Amino acid sequence: MNKEIVFQEFLGGRVRLVEGDITRLDVDAIVNAANKSLLGGGGVDGAIHRAAGPQLVEACKKIGGCETGNAVITPGFNLKARYVIHTVGPVWQGGNHDEPGLLASCYRKSLELASQHPIKSIAFTNISTGIYGFPKEAAAQVAINTTTKFLEINDLSSIVWFVCFDKENYNLYLSHLSSKY
Ligand code: AR6
């Protein structure tokens, strides 16, 4: 499992950082940066739907949509991951529309869903930092702070992977995680 993947460990192994494609990771759940329709799109959403196959959009249609800051769960179908957690990040509108609060909610709700299912490893992409335009540095801080706080408070036994597709995000996560943990 993930033998060929090079990653860094933090928080006693509870958090892992890797640069790469989330659709290839062998984990129990991957978290999709979806939109409110849940019907697929570009970016990581498109990549996940392509890798999971057409059954994924059918499962999403049955759910019917998801509000910004919330999360829903489906099977992973053709993915290695058994589940996909779909969360809808905020569109960056300048920072005065509760964007950080909504982004934190995406991480929290996804982790809550994970804790309610047999999920021992969950992988996040950098939600909202692509098409939705959330500044990467601020988004990395929200992602790391929200996740580590959740792990401390909830005693979640899952390993959390942060999967960075681009070098800029990877370097930001590496620097924040290394300085804190
Ligand atoms: N694996 C991991 N991360 C990825 C991958 C991948 N295969 N591909 C891209 N990323 P984005 P958003 C990173 O735009 O900003 C969709 O159309 C990417 O580098 O996918 O939340 C949805 O349907 C970036 O850091 O999601 C929505 O309409 C991060 O994933 C909208 O885009 C998020 O970029 C959501 O926008």
Residues whose N, C-alpha, C, O or C-beta is under 5 A from the ligand:
A	BS01	AR6	G20 D21 I22 T23 A33 A34 N35 G40 G41 G42 G43 V44 D45 A47 G89 T125 N126 I127 S128 T129 G130 I131 Y132 G133 V163 F165 D166
